[in-house]
Amino acid sequence: MRFGPAVHHRPGWKGHPSNAVWFCSDHVPLTEGLIDLPVSAALERIRDTPAAREEKARRQARVAAQAKEG
């Protein structure tokens, strides 16, 4: 998924475009309406969705449980 204005590179340039972020098919819908934003702003909005906050809480609980198990 590319965010913000198009990034043009010189001929022969190799690398990862700074405005491109990979999303699996499950998470692509989260980008809807955000592609005109800069990458940092779009990712901030995505991370602030209820689903993302719930996923983060589950991940933290899983890590805490694993740490407790030793």
Secondary structure by P-SEA (a helix, b strand, c coil): cccccbbbbccccccccccbbbbcccccccccccccccaaaaaaaaaacaaaaaaaaaaaaaaaaaaaac
